Amino acid sequence: MAFNLLIVDDSMMTRNIIKKALSITDYPLGEIHQASNGREALELMRQVWIDLVLADLNMPDMTGAEMVAAMAVDPLLKRTPVIVVSSEGNPQILEELKRKGVRECVRKPFEPLELQQAVGRVLTEKQDVAPAS
């Protein structure tokens, strides 16, 4: 089973770094989509099946936190796991996001292995609960 990912960050360079870090793993990756803010991400997730979202918090138009809040109340998106990849270090903000369903938080700047391990944990969790075909 290949997993479709969505990378949400207003920096194209950061999106490309994340994509590169994940492309050198053994994870069964399918399509890797990109969005530059939460609003674009929500629109994309309503059109294309996404297994995992990696999202920054500080973006124009719609922040990552606003996107996570919108996903939490959307029946179609509320079960889609999210990993926050952000320079945000405020523990209260990160804890609130985890209460809203964020599975992992990776702090920028990150080591590729740190990001790969967080993605691996979430994908393993997702495989463990996937219905048998």
Summary of the structure (lengths in Angstrom):
residues: 133
radius of gyration: 13.5
end to end distance: 10.6
largest distance: 41.3
contacts: 413
relative contact order: 0.18
helix: 42%
strand: 21%
